[in-house]
Amino acid sequence: MKYLMTLALLMTSLTTLGNSLPDGPPEGGASILPADHDIPKDEFGKMVRQGQLIFSNTGQFAGAYVGNDLSCRNCHLDQGRKAGSAPLWAAFLSYPAYRAKNHRVNTFAERLQECFVYSMNGKAPPLGDPILVALESYAYWMEKNAKINPLLQERGIPQLQKPGTPPSYERGKTVYANNCALCHGTSGQGRRANDGHMVFPPLWGDRSFNWGAGMAHLNKAAAYIKTNMPLSLGGSLSDQDAWDVAYFMDGHNRPQDPRYTGSVDETRALFHRTQNSLYGHLVAGHVLGNDPVSKN
């Protein structure tokens, strides 16, 4: 009973967090962001509000381009405002920019397209699509009081140095059970509210992000976890615990990398030749990327 009461409280709190925009500055940020009631009551404001809806419930409002149970707000916390969780407004100020992932300069709209392809395990809305325009409008509106700065401290996710001891699947399993399973489920498939919408996102399996997503890289996952998790308790895990639980999370199979060539070895050589990717590695008895995980 105590477990159920705690879970209900957590789910209620996150639902409230995900569906409201607080006034005031972003947590840890230097820029004052506009409040929800500042959205103008004109045609531009309508597009901003549509972007806000897409950001909060991506599958509902952009379902044609989403292939899993994630929404933008699951990773970009506090409705895309929170520093240290790749805030949307700071990303808007950081583009155009060169990306090593595709070896060219990307616009902000192109960066959003990749979020749909990889993190949402879906497909990219065409450039100029109302969905992209709405998300761009929401990001643009949020950053209206910020200053353009390529070294903006709030952008992206703070880097986390590798621990003294290599990360461990077994240690990560313990960290997950003690700190993550209550929200994300013992099998990592997330938890839904009574009305059916996903409150805590799945972390692996066929309804999570695919192997091409940034969170499938240990360094990015560990840094995000250290800064932001458990929810509202960011910074409470040790660096070692963050790396260990990132290893455990990324040590499970998930949807295939959209760039898959037909060979796990070849795909790894082309796109995952880094110590931070477990793709193609034998972990817990499975060669990751080999198991058939469906893409809906």
Salt bridges, closest charged atoms under 4 A:
ASP23 OD2 - HIS37 NE2 3.71
ASP36 OD1 - ARG49 NH1 3.65
ASP38 OD1 - HIS37 ND1 3.19
GLU43 OE2 - LYS46 NZ 3.12
ASP69 OD2 - ARG192 NH2 3.11
ASP69 OD1 - ARG207 NH2 3.12
GLU110 OE2 - ARG104 NH1 3.23
GLU114 OE1 - ARG99 NH1 2.26
ASP195 OD1 - HIS197 ND1 2.56
ASP239 OD1 - LYS226 NZ 3.16
ASP244 OD2 - ARG171 NE 2.74
ASP250 OD1 - ARG254 NH2 3.95
ASP257 OD2 - ARG259 NH2 2.74
ASP257 OD2 - HIS272 NE2 2.77
ASP291 OD2 - HIS286 ND1 3.19
